[in-house]
Amino acid sequence: MTKEIFQESIYTLKDEMYRFAKRFVMSADEAEDVTMDLLMKFWQKKEELLSIDNLKSYVLRCVKNECLNRLKHHDVKQNFAQLEYGRSELYQIETNNLKEQILKFINDLPEKQKMVIHLKDVEEYDISEIAGILEMEENAVRINLMRARQKVREAINKLYAYENRQIQGLGV
């Protein structure tokens, strides 16, 4: 594999790799490290990559596995949970930023649902591609996506119901 072919096939996925990694590790620096480490590994194994049918799926599967390994070894997930616990509900509601709230609701989802909703609604992959990346059945992807969207929708509805009660309580 030449440098040009590597750049066209693997290096162009750098931004997607970063965004997908950031969903797992919740840190821009850690996501950047995952992306760069994997790009170096891919370059070292560039000849082996020629035999892979769906490079994009393979690359994102590697990102997922690398992030899960780092979460196991560094306990990043526990540290993030403690940070989130320290924020008050009032602060989150007062920000009144729907995008931020939706991202928080997505981050609170179980890992499979979080991965599926990110790949489908953020990265805009097809169900079959997501199934390949996450090594799941297509039906399982659909079910996890449906449940993830339903949980996010319920959380948004609760937030709006709470805000409406607060506004009505003020007599506005």
PyMOL commands that set and color helices and strands:
alter all, ss='L'
color gray80, all
select helices_A, chain A and resi 3-9+11-25+28-44+46-49+55-74+76-86+89-94+98-107+111-122+127-134+138-169
alter helices_A, ss='H'
color red, helices_A
deselect
rebuild
show_as cartoon
